[in-house]
Amino acid sequence: MEVVRGLKLRLDAGSFGALIGPSGCGKTTILKIAAGLDPDFRGELRTPGSGRFGIVFQEPRLLPWRTVEDNIRLAMPAHAAGADLTDLIEILGLGAHLARYPGELSLGLARRTAVARAFALRPDFLLLDEPFVSLDEAVAARLRDELVALTARTRATTLLVTHNLDEAIQLSDRLFFLSDRPTRIIVERSLPPPRGTRSRELIASIGDEMRELVARATAKAGGD
Amino acid sequence: MPRVYSLAALIAVWALAAALIQSRLLPGPLTIGTTILADVRSGELPFHMACTLGRVVSSFAIAMVLGIIAGYAMGRSKAIDRYADPWLIVLINMPALVTIIFAYIWIGLNETAAILAVAVNKLPNVMVVMREGARALDPELDEMAKAFKFTWLSRIRHVVIPQLAPYLSASSRSGLSIVWKIVLVVELIGRPNGVGFVLGSAFSLFDIARILSYAISFIVLMLVIESLLVQPLERRAIRWRRRPA
């Protein structure tokens, strides 16, 4: 099935991009293409740096028969298997849970384990598929802060897929708004730095501005 | 504990019936016990049991290895499944006796024929179970393993085998019981030793005591294998699941 056609998406190395759009508009497909997981993809894909990438899926996708620590370490390349993960584990607050099994974890902890797994291999390129969806707001807010801290340290080029505009504005340098069927980028905007520390008021005003832009672009697309 | 009581009750009923009937056709537990002891001392019982056990182990191993590979391939690939499924249906519906007879006719009255005949009888059952298991593999974990560039070996070890564990244990459990029953038939028809052979010659002599002694000894041996080998392995495989969520 063809979901996406003729789409061009460019992200500066080291920046944080967010892909925003209604559910079912092909966001996850684009992410899979970026991850090289779509066998039917015909097109060009260039990834930054060594091409090492980490991915956080919408579902945590942990191995239920392995502990938190094993889940993180099993995903690391063999030469890095003994690497020191203390900082990562501390930032994500997983220290007390390393020996537990995924079945014993709350969704928030399972997501954090998945985030740790993605960062453990020191990716140059990071893909996040709705990592905050169905978390309590407090848990999501904390995970967002942790993510800001981690991306600032690793300088990985990051692509976030979300349907939550406020979240996208808080975290990213560049926004891509997608339309539904056909999947197209209808609005593309850079946000002024610094990211991660934008105030609630600023996020709200940028949000209003974006919503208006998207509404206008959608109306225009509909009128064609 | 209820198991022990129930087993004791069975033996008691048997002893009572034997005492009431007083016939050579139904020897009591005591007679059987002494027959078993005598045959253990003469070395005859251990010898025949070892022959049978050897056949059970080899044909079980062959059926499991081939069945796992074939069933997994059928579960993962629709094309393979389409071609192999008719064969599987023929195999499933082939009566054990027919396979045994053809094996002896085509290969000869030898050990190879005996072991292959049993393995072929068990094979389709393993294939069916493993195909189900392969179909039930979680595509999301598969994608995760691909994304994180798991090596082929670690994908099999950490992602595939743990998911197949319940299917592996189900097929080896049912496998063991099917295999040892068919081995006895194979021995009855065309082997000069083993429990099946002894049962056959005891049958022609109406030697009920021997039949019961060998049958009981073998059942006990299989139960011991089941509880000392199969069950602990199973418990190990599902350790992670027993923890509260």
Interface residues (C-beta under 8 A of the other chain):
Chain A: A35 L37 F53 G54 I55 F57 E59 R61 L63 P64 W65 R66 L74 A75 P77 A78 Y101 G103 E104 R117 L121
Chain B: E140 L141 E143 M144 K146 A147 F148 K149 F150 T151 S154 H158 V159 P162 R239 W240 R241 R243 P244 A245
